[in-house]
């Protein structure tokens, strides 16, 4: 099971590292360049893409990295400082 977790963590991390810079450039152009910036459909595309990237980062932090012992200090820091890890309604 550890080998699968390790491979999946590495794959997700690499994909996020490759995707986030390109996505930021494209999203910035969609928000700034005049033909696209005036259309609200492109703003919705940017919003959807940004939330998908944040979802990937949150998945990496909350599910993938929790299975490794070296992350224990980080999660104890979050718990000790009462940092919110869930969305309260």
Secondary structure, DSSP 8 states (H G I E B T S, - for coil): -HHHHHHHHHHHHHHHHHHHHHHHHHHHHHHHSHHHHT-HHHHHHHHHHHHHHHHHHHHIIIIIGGGSGGGHHHHHHHHHTT---S---
